[in-house]
Amino acid sequence: LKAGGVAGVCVDLILFPLDTVKTRLQSPQGFRKAGGFRGIYAGVPSTAIGSFPNAAAFFITYENVKSLLPHGSSSYLSPATHMVAASLGEVVACLIRVPSEVIKQRAQVSPSSSTLRILSHTLYHEGVQGLYRGYKSTVLREIPFSLVQFPLWESSKDLWSWKQGHVVDSWQSAVCGAFAGGFAAVVTTPLDVAKTRIMLAKAGSRNASGNVLTALGGIWRTQGLSGLFAGVVPRMAAISLGGFIFLGTYEKTRQLLL
Protein backbone atom coordinates (compact mmCIF):
# COMPACT_ATOMS: atom_id res chain seq x y z
CA LEU A 1 0.00 0.00 0.00
CA LYS A 2 2.72 2.48 0.98
CA ALA A 3 5.06 1.62 -1.90
CA GLY A 4 2.29 1.86 -4.50
CA GLY A 5 0.91 5.08 -3.01
CA VAL A 6 4.28 6.83 -2.88
CA ALA A 7 5.05 5.77 -6.47
CA GLY A 8 1.67 7.05 -7.69
CA VAL A 9 1.99 10.46 -6.06
CA CYS A 10 5.54 10.96 -7.39
CA VAL A 11 4.74 10.15 -11.00
CA ASP A 12 1.40 11.95 -11.21
CA LEU A 13 2.61 15.24 -9.77
CA ILE A 14 5.95 15.32 -11.61
CA LEU A 15 4.43 14.56 -15.03
CA PHE A 16 1.19 16.50 -14.66
CA PRO A 17 2.08 19.20 -17.27
CA LEU A 18 2.64 16.55 -19.96
CA ASP A 19 -0.72 14.99 -19.09
CA THR A 20 -2.42 18.39 -19.45
CA VAL A 21 -0.88 18.91 -22.91
CA LYS A 22 -2.01 15.41 -23.94
CA THR A 23 -5.58 16.00 -22.73
CA ARG A 24 -5.84 19.33 -24.57
CA LEU A 25 -4.53 17.80 -27.79
CA GLN A 26 -7.23 15.12 -27.53
CA SER A 27 -10.10 17.47 -26.59
CA PRO A 28 -12.86 18.09 -29.18
CA GLN A 29 -12.26 21.86 -29.26
CA GLY A 30 -8.56 21.50 -30.03
CA PHE A 31 -5.38 22.40 -28.17
CA ARG A 32 -5.55 26.21 -28.27
CA LYS A 33 -9.24 26.56 -27.39
CA ALA A 34 -8.79 24.07 -24.56
CA GLY A 35 -6.20 26.37 -22.98
CA GLY A 36 -2.94 25.80 -24.89
CA PHE A 37 -0.06 26.11 -22.46
CA ARG A 38 -2.03 28.28 -20.01
CA GLY A 39 -2.87 26.92 -16.57
CA ILE A 40 -0.77 23.83 -17.12
CA TYR A 41 -1.44 22.64 -13.55
CA ALA A 42 -5.24 23.04 -13.80
CA GLY A 43 -6.87 20.04 -12.09
CA VAL A 44 -3.82 19.10 -10.03
CA PRO A 45 -5.77 19.02 -6.69
CA SER A 46 -7.93 16.19 -8.03
CA THR A 47 -4.81 14.22 -8.99
CA ALA A 48 -3.09 14.94 -5.68
CA ILE A 49 -6.08 13.58 -3.72
CA GLY A 50 -6.74 10.51 -5.87
CA SER A 51 -3.18 9.49 -6.69
CA PHE A 52 -2.15 7.69 -3.47
CA PRO A 53 -5.28 5.53 -2.95
CA ASN A 54 -5.50 4.78 -6.68
CA ALA A 55 -1.93 3.46 -7.00
CA ALA A 56 -2.11 1.71 -3.63
CA ALA A 57 -5.32 -0.10 -4.61
CA PHE A 58 -3.73 -1.26 -7.86
CA PHE A 59 -0.58 -2.70 -6.30
CA ILE A 60 -2.39 -4.33 -3.36
CA THR A 61 -4.61 -6.15 -5.85
CA TYR A 62 -1.77 -6.88 -8.29
CA GLU A 63 0.60 -8.37 -5.72
CA ASN A 64 -2.08 -10.40 -3.92
CA VAL A 65 -3.57 -11.87 -7.10
CA LYS A 66 -0.06 -12.61 -8.40
CA SER A 67 0.76 -14.48 -5.17
CA LEU A 68 -2.38 -16.62 -5.49
CA LEU A 69 -1.73 -17.65 -9.10
CA PRO A 70 1.11 -19.82 -10.48
CA HIS A 71 4.13 -17.65 -11.28
CA GLY A 72 7.90 -17.69 -11.51
CA SER A 73 10.51 -16.92 -14.14
CA SER A 74 10.62 -20.55 -15.29
CA SER A 75 6.87 -20.99 -15.57
CA TYR A 76 5.18 -20.67 -18.96
CA LEU A 77 2.13 -19.42 -17.03
CA SER A 78 4.03 -16.40 -15.73
CA PRO A 79 2.93 -13.90 -18.46
CA ALA A 80 -0.71 -14.99 -18.06
CA THR A 81 -0.42 -14.57 -14.27
CA HIS A 82 0.87 -11.01 -14.68
CA MET A 83 -1.88 -10.22 -17.20
CA VAL A 84 -4.67 -11.45 -14.92
CA ALA A 85 -3.21 -9.73 -11.84
CA ALA A 86 -2.72 -6.42 -13.66
CA SER A 87 -6.22 -6.53 -15.20
CA LEU A 88 -7.91 -7.12 -11.83
CA GLY A 89 -5.71 -4.42 -10.32
CA GLU A 90 -6.94 -1.93 -12.93
CA VAL A 91 -10.61 -2.81 -12.39
CA VAL A 92 -10.26 -2.09 -8.65
CA ALA A 93 -8.06 1.00 -9.05
CA CYS A 94 -10.45 2.56 -11.60
CA LEU A 95 -13.12 2.80 -8.89
CA ILE A 96 -10.90 5.51 -7.39
CA ARG A 97 -9.17 6.73 -10.55
CA VAL A 98 -12.20 7.56 -12.70
CA PRO A 99 -13.82 10.27 -10.51
CA SER A 100 -10.41 11.88 -10.07
CA GLU A 101 -9.75 11.64 -13.81
CA VAL A 102 -13.14 13.13 -14.79
CA ILE A 103 -12.63 16.21 -12.61
CA LYS A 104 -8.97 16.54 -13.61
CA GLN A 105 -9.63 16.42 -17.36
CA ARG A 106 -12.53 18.86 -17.18
CA ALA A 107 -10.32 21.24 -15.22
CA GLN A 108 -7.50 20.80 -17.75
CA VAL A 109 -9.66 22.01 -20.64
CA SER A 110 -11.30 24.78 -18.52
CA PRO A 111 -8.29 26.36 -16.75
CA SER A 112 -10.38 29.35 -15.63
CA SER A 113 -12.60 27.10 -13.46
CA SER A 114 -11.43 25.72 -10.12
CA THR A 115 -11.41 22.02 -9.31
CA LEU A 116 -14.01 22.50 -6.58
CA ARG A 117 -16.30 24.41 -8.93
CA ILE A 118 -16.09 21.66 -11.57
CA LEU A 119 -16.77 19.00 -8.93
CA SER A 120 -19.87 20.81 -7.62
CA HIS A 121 -21.09 21.50 -11.20
CA THR A 122 -20.71 17.82 -12.14
CA LEU A 123 -22.54 16.61 -9.02
CA TYR A 124 -25.34 19.17 -9.46
CA HIS A 125 -26.02 18.43 -13.14
CA GLU A 126 -25.12 14.73 -13.40
CA GLY A 127 -25.06 13.35 -9.87
CA VAL A 128 -22.58 10.75 -8.63
CA GLN A 129 -22.91 8.84 -11.91
CA GLY A 130 -21.36 11.87 -13.63
CA LEU A 131 -18.15 11.21 -11.69
CA TYR A 132 -18.10 7.71 -13.16
CA ARG A 133 -18.66 8.85 -16.75
CA GLY A 134 -16.10 6.92 -18.75
CA TYR A 135 -15.56 4.12 -16.22
CA LYS A 136 -16.05 1.43 -18.87
CA SER A 137 -13.87 3.27 -21.39
CA THR A 138 -11.15 3.75 -18.76
CA VAL A 139 -11.19 0.06 -17.86
CA LEU A 140 -11.18 -0.84 -21.58
CA ARG A 141 -8.11 1.39 -21.97
CA GLU A 142 -6.29 0.26 -18.84
CA ILE A 143 -6.70 -3.49 -19.25
CA PRO A 144 -5.09 -3.67 -22.74
CA PHE A 145 -2.42 -1.27 -21.48
CA SER A 146 -1.66 -3.50 -18.50
CA LEU A 147 -1.80 -6.65 -20.66
CA VAL A 148 1.11 -5.17 -22.62
CA GLN A 149 2.99 -3.24 -19.91
CA PHE A 150 3.22 -5.62 -16.95
CA PRO A 151 4.20 -8.87 -18.71
CA LEU A 152 6.76 -6.84 -20.71
CA TRP A 153 8.07 -5.21 -17.50
CA GLU A 154 8.29 -8.50 -15.61
CA SER A 155 9.90 -10.40 -18.51
CA SER A 156 12.41 -7.57 -19.10
CA LYS A 157 13.41 -7.72 -15.43
CA ASP A 158 13.72 -11.52 -15.58
CA LEU A 159 15.89 -11.33 -18.71
CA TRP A 160 18.15 -8.63 -17.22
CA SER A 161 18.43 -10.58 -13.94
CA TRP A 162 19.36 -13.75 -15.83
CA LYS A 163 22.02 -11.96 -17.91
CA GLN A 164 23.75 -10.32 -14.94
CA GLY A 165 23.34 -13.22 -12.55
CA HIS A 166 21.39 -11.40 -9.81
CA VAL A 167 18.09 -9.65 -9.23
CA VAL A 168 17.79 -6.26 -10.96
CA ASP A 169 18.39 -3.08 -8.97
CA SER A 170 15.59 -0.53 -8.59
CA TRP A 171 17.07 1.72 -11.35
CA GLN A 172 17.19 -1.25 -13.72
CA SER A 173 13.57 -2.05 -12.89
CA ALA A 174 12.80 1.60 -13.69
CA VAL A 175 14.46 1.32 -17.12
CA CYS A 176 12.40 -1.80 -17.87
CA GLY A 177 9.31 0.10 -16.74
CA ALA A 178 10.07 3.02 -19.08
CA PHE A 179 10.43 0.69 -22.07
CA ALA A 180 7.29 -1.31 -21.24
CA GLY A 181 5.21 1.80 -20.51
CA GLY A 182 6.26 3.66 -23.66
CA PHE A 183 5.43 0.72 -25.92
CA ALA A 184 2.07 0.11 -24.23
CA ALA A 185 1.24 3.84 -24.43
CA VAL A 186 1.62 3.96 -28.20
CA VAL A 187 -0.55 0.93 -28.99
CA THR A 188 -3.38 2.00 -26.64
CA THR A 189 -3.53 5.71 -27.62
CA PRO A 190 -6.80 5.37 -29.64
CA LEU A 191 -8.54 3.98 -26.54
CA ASP A 192 -7.14 6.88 -24.52
CA VAL A 193 -8.50 9.41 -27.04
CA ALA A 194 -11.94 7.75 -26.89
CA LYS A 195 -11.86 7.85 -23.08
CA THR A 196 -10.97 11.57 -23.11
CA ARG A 197 -13.81 12.40 -25.54
CA ILE A 198 -16.32 10.48 -23.41
CA MET A 199 -15.26 12.21 -20.20
CA LEU A 200 -15.33 15.68 -21.80
CA ALA A 201 -18.61 15.20 -23.71
CA LYS A 202 -21.56 17.38 -22.78
CA ALA A 203 -24.29 15.64 -20.82
CA GLY A 204 -26.87 14.15 -23.18
CA SER A 205 -24.55 14.10 -26.20
CA ARG A 206 -23.75 10.98 -28.20
CA ASN A 207 -20.33 10.44 -26.62
CA ALA A 208 -21.75 10.95 -23.12
CA SER A 209 -23.37 7.50 -23.40
CA GLY A 210 -19.92 6.02 -22.83
CA ASN A 211 -19.86 3.78 -25.91
CA VAL A 212 -16.19 3.36 -26.86
CA LEU A 213 -16.87 2.08 -30.39
CA THR A 214 -19.17 5.05 -31.08
CA ALA A 215 -16.49 7.46 -29.88
CA LEU A 216 -13.78 5.76 -31.96
CA GLY A 217 -16.03 5.75 -35.03
CA GLY A 218 -16.78 9.45 -34.66
CA ILE A 219 -13.10 10.31 -34.32
CA TRP A 220 -12.20 8.18 -37.36
CA ARG A 221 -14.90 9.81 -39.54
CA THR A 222 -14.01 13.38 -38.61
CA GLN A 223 -10.25 13.25 -38.07
CA GLY A 224 -9.00 9.94 -39.43
CA LEU A 225 -5.89 8.18 -38.17
CA SER A 226 -4.31 11.39 -36.88
CA GLY A 227 -7.33 11.92 -34.62
CA LEU A 228 -7.09 8.41 -33.18
CA PHE A 229 -3.44 9.02 -32.30
CA ALA A 230 -3.85 12.61 -31.08
CA GLY A 231 -1.46 13.33 -28.24
CA VAL A 232 0.57 10.16 -28.83
CA VAL A 233 3.94 11.91 -28.40
CA PRO A 234 3.26 13.56 -25.00
CA ARG A 235 1.41 10.39 -23.90
CA MET A 236 4.36 8.18 -24.82
CA ALA A 237 6.84 10.62 -23.24
CA ALA A 238 4.78 10.95 -20.06
CA ILE A 239 4.20 7.22 -19.66
CA SER A 240 7.81 6.29 -20.48
CA LEU A 241 9.01 8.74 -17.84
CA GLY A 242 6.11 7.66 -15.67
CA GLY A 243 7.03 4.00 -16.00
CA PHE A 244 10.61 4.85 -14.99
CA ILE A 245 9.53 6.87 -11.95
CA PHE A 246 6.46 4.81 -10.98
CA LEU A 247 7.85 1.28 -11.19
CA GLY A 248 11.34 2.31 -10.06
CA THR A 249 9.97 4.18 -7.03
CA TYR A 250 7.65 1.26 -6.25
CA GLU A 251 10.52 -1.26 -6.28
CA LYS A 252 12.82 1.00 -4.22
CA THR A 253 10.16 1.86 -1.63
CA ARG A 254 9.11 -1.79 -1.30
CA GLN A 255 12.76 -2.85 -0.80
CA LEU A 256 13.20 -0.21 1.92
CA LEU A 257 10.01 -1.20 3.71
CA LEU A 258 10.46 -4.98 3.47
C-alpha positions as CSV (number, residue, x, y, z in Angstrom):
1,L,0.0,0.0,0.0
2,K,2.7,2.5,1.0
3,A,5.1,1.6,-1.9
4,G,2.3,1.9,-4.5
5,G,0.9,5.1,-3.0
6,V,4.3,6.8,-2.9
7,A,5.0,5.8,-6.5
8,G,1.7,7.0,-7.7
9,V,2.0,10.5,-6.1
10,C,5.5,11.0,-7.4
11,V,4.7,10.2,-11.0
12,D,1.4,12.0,-11.2
13,L,2.6,15.2,-9.8
14,I,6.0,15.3,-11.6
15,L,4.4,14.6,-15.0
16,F,1.2,16.5,-14.7
17,P,2.1,19.2,-17.3
18,L,2.6,16.6,-20.0
19,D,-0.7,15.0,-19.1
20,T,-2.4,18.4,-19.5
21,V,-0.9,18.9,-22.9
22,K,-2.0,15.4,-23.9
23,T,-5.6,16.0,-22.7
24,R,-5.8,19.3,-24.6
25,L,-4.5,17.8,-27.8
26,Q,-7.2,15.1,-27.5
27,S,-10.1,17.5,-26.6
28,P,-12.9,18.1,-29.2
29,Q,-12.3,21.9,-29.3
30,G,-8.6,21.5,-30.0
31,F,-5.4,22.4,-28.2
32,R,-5.6,26.2,-28.3
33,K,-9.2,26.6,-27.4
34,A,-8.8,24.1,-24.6
35,G,-6.2,26.4,-23.0
36,G,-2.9,25.8,-24.9
37,F,-0.1,26.1,-22.5
38,R,-2.0,28.3,-20.0
39,G,-2.9,26.9,-16.6
40,I,-0.8,23.8,-17.1
41,Y,-1.4,22.6,-13.6
42,A,-5.2,23.0,-13.8
43,G,-6.9,20.0,-12.1
44,V,-3.8,19.1,-10.0
45,P,-5.8,19.0,-6.7
46,S,-7.9,16.2,-8.0
47,T,-4.8,14.2,-9.0
48,A,-3.1,14.9,-5.7
49,I,-6.1,13.6,-3.7
50,G,-6.7,10.5,-5.9
51,S,-3.2,9.5,-6.7
52,F,-2.2,7.7,-3.5
53,P,-5.3,5.5,-2.9
54,N,-5.5,4.8,-6.7
55,A,-1.9,3.5,-7.0
56,A,-2.1,1.7,-3.6
57,A,-5.3,-0.1,-4.6
58,F,-3.7,-1.3,-7.9
59,F,-0.6,-2.7,-6.3
60,I,-2.4,-4.3,-3.4
61,T,-4.6,-6.2,-5.8
62,Y,-1.8,-6.9,-8.3
63,E,0.6,-8.4,-5.7
64,N,-2.1,-10.4,-3.9
65,V,-3.6,-11.9,-7.1
66,K,-0.1,-12.6,-8.4
67,S,0.8,-14.5,-5.2
68,L,-2.4,-16.6,-5.5
69,L,-1.7,-17.6,-9.1
70,P,1.1,-19.8,-10.5
71,H,4.1,-17.6,-11.3
72,G,7.9,-17.7,-11.5
73,S,10.5,-16.9,-14.1
74,S,10.6,-20.6,-15.3
75,S,6.9,-21.0,-15.6
76,Y,5.2,-20.7,-19.0
77,L,2.1,-19.4,-17.0
78,S,4.0,-16.4,-15.7
79,P,2.9,-13.9,-18.5
80,A,-0.7,-15.0,-18.1
81,T,-0.4,-14.6,-14.3
82,H,0.9,-11.0,-14.7
83,M,-1.9,-10.2,-17.2
84,V,-4.7,-11.5,-14.9
85,A,-3.2,-9.7,-11.8
86,A,-2.7,-6.4,-13.7
87,S,-6.2,-6.5,-15.2
88,L,-7.9,-7.1,-11.8
89,G,-5.7,-4.4,-10.3
90,E,-6.9,-1.9,-12.9
91,V,-10.6,-2.8,-12.4
92,V,-10.3,-2.1,-8.6
93,A,-8.1,1.0,-9.1
94,C,-10.4,2.6,-11.6
95,L,-13.1,2.8,-8.9
96,I,-10.9,5.5,-7.4
97,R,-9.2,6.7,-10.5
98,V,-12.2,7.6,-12.7
99,P,-13.8,10.3,-10.5
100,S,-10.4,11.9,-10.1
101,E,-9.8,11.6,-13.8
102,V,-13.1,13.1,-14.8
103,I,-12.6,16.2,-12.6
104,K,-9.0,16.5,-13.6
105,Q,-9.6,16.4,-17.4
106,R,-12.5,18.9,-17.2
107,A,-10.3,21.2,-15.2
108,Q,-7.5,20.8,-17.7
109,V,-9.7,22.0,-20.6
110,S,-11.3,24.8,-18.5
111,P,-8.3,26.4,-16.7
112,S,-10.4,29.4,-15.6
113,S,-12.6,27.1,-13.5
114,S,-11.4,25.7,-10.1
115,T,-11.4,22.0,-9.3
116,L,-14.0,22.5,-6.6
117,R,-16.3,24.4,-8.9
118,I,-16.1,21.7,-11.6
119,L,-16.8,19.0,-8.9
120,S,-19.9,20.8,-7.6
121,H,-21.1,21.5,-11.2
122,T,-20.7,17.8,-12.1
123,L,-22.5,16.6,-9.0
124,Y,-25.3,19.2,-9.5
125,H,-26.0,18.4,-13.1
126,E,-25.1,14.7,-13.4
127,G,-25.1,13.4,-9.9
128,V,-22.6,10.8,-8.6
129,Q,-22.9,8.8,-11.9
130,G,-21.4,11.9,-13.6
131,L,-18.2,11.2,-11.7
132,Y,-18.1,7.7,-13.2
133,R,-18.7,8.8,-16.8
134,G,-16.1,6.9,-18.7
135,Y,-15.6,4.1,-16.2
136,K,-16.1,1.4,-18.9
137,S,-13.9,3.3,-21.4
138,T,-11.1,3.8,-18.8
139,V,-11.2,0.1,-17.9
140,L,-11.2,-0.8,-21.6
141,R,-8.1,1.4,-22.0
142,E,-6.3,0.3,-18.8
143,I,-6.7,-3.5,-19.2
144,P,-5.1,-3.7,-22.7
145,F,-2.4,-1.3,-21.5
146,S,-1.7,-3.5,-18.5
147,L,-1.8,-6.7,-20.7
148,V,1.1,-5.2,-22.6
149,Q,3.0,-3.2,-19.9
150,F,3.2,-5.6,-17.0
151,P,4.2,-8.9,-18.7
152,L,6.8,-6.8,-20.7
153,W,8.1,-5.2,-17.5
154,E,8.3,-8.5,-15.6
155,S,9.9,-10.4,-18.5
156,S,12.4,-7.6,-19.1
157,K,13.4,-7.7,-15.4
158,D,13.7,-11.5,-15.6
159,L,15.9,-11.3,-18.7
160,W,18.1,-8.6,-17.2
161,S,18.4,-10.6,-13.9
162,W,19.4,-13.7,-15.8
163,K,22.0,-12.0,-17.9
164,Q,23.8,-10.3,-14.9
165,G,23.3,-13.2,-12.6
166,H,21.4,-11.4,-9.8
167,V,18.1,-9.6,-9.2
168,V,17.8,-6.3,-11.0
169,D,18.4,-3.1,-9.0
170,S,15.6,-0.5,-8.6
171,W,17.1,1.7,-11.3
172,Q,17.2,-1.3,-13.7
173,S,13.6,-2.0,-12.9
174,A,12.8,1.6,-13.7
175,V,14.5,1.3,-17.1
176,C,12.4,-1.8,-17.9
177,G,9.3,0.1,-16.7
178,A,10.1,3.0,-19.1
179,F,10.4,0.7,-22.1
180,A,7.3,-1.3,-21.2
181,G,5.2,1.8,-20.5
182,G,6.3,3.7,-23.7
183,F,5.4,0.7,-25.9
184,A,2.1,0.1,-24.2
185,A,1.2,3.8,-24.4
186,V,1.6,4.0,-28.2
187,V,-0.6,0.9,-29.0
188,T,-3.4,2.0,-26.6
189,T,-3.5,5.7,-27.6
190,P,-6.8,5.4,-29.6
191,L,-8.5,4.0,-26.5
192,D,-7.1,6.9,-24.5
193,V,-8.5,9.4,-27.0
194,A,-11.9,7.7,-26.9
195,K,-11.9,7.9,-23.1
196,T,-11.0,11.6,-23.1
197,R,-13.8,12.4,-25.5
198,I,-16.3,10.5,-23.4
199,M,-15.3,12.2,-20.2
200,L,-15.3,15.7,-21.8
201,A,-18.6,15.2,-23.7
202,K,-21.6,17.4,-22.8
203,A,-24.3,15.6,-20.8
204,G,-26.9,14.1,-23.2
205,S,-24.6,14.1,-26.2
206,R,-23.7,11.0,-28.2
207,N,-20.3,10.4,-26.6
208,A,-21.8,10.9,-23.1
209,S,-23.4,7.5,-23.4
210,G,-19.9,6.0,-22.8
211,N,-19.9,3.8,-25.9
212,V,-16.2,3.4,-26.9
213,L,-16.9,2.1,-30.4
214,T,-19.2,5.0,-31.1
215,A,-16.5,7.5,-29.9
216,L,-13.8,5.8,-32.0
217,G,-16.0,5.7,-35.0
218,G,-16.8,9.5,-34.7
219,I,-13.1,10.3,-34.3
220,W,-12.2,8.2,-37.4
221,R,-14.9,9.8,-39.5
222,T,-14.0,13.4,-38.6
223,Q,-10.2,13.2,-38.1
224,G,-9.0,9.9,-39.4
225,L,-5.9,8.2,-38.2
226,S,-4.3,11.4,-36.9
227,G,-7.3,11.9,-34.6
228,L,-7.1,8.4,-33.2
229,F,-3.4,9.0,-32.3
230,A,-3.9,12.6,-31.1
231,G,-1.5,13.3,-28.2
232,V,0.6,10.2,-28.8
233,V,3.9,11.9,-28.4
234,P,3.3,13.6,-25.0
235,R,1.4,10.4,-23.9
236,M,4.4,8.2,-24.8
237,A,6.8,10.6,-23.2
238,A,4.8,10.9,-20.1
239,I,4.2,7.2,-19.7
240,S,7.8,6.3,-20.5
241,L,9.0,8.7,-17.8
242,G,6.1,7.7,-15.7
243,G,7.0,4.0,-16.0
244,F,10.6,4.8,-15.0
245,I,9.5,6.9,-11.9
246,F,6.5,4.8,-11.0
247,L,7.9,1.3,-11.2
248,G,11.3,2.3,-10.1
249,T,10.0,4.2,-7.0
250,Y,7.6,1.3,-6.3
251,E,10.5,-1.3,-6.3
252,K,12.8,1.0,-4.2
253,T,10.2,1.9,-1.6
254,R,9.1,-1.8,-1.3
255,Q,12.8,-2.8,-0.8
256,L,13.2,-0.2,1.9
257,L,10.0,-1.2,3.7
258,L,10.5,-5.0,3.5
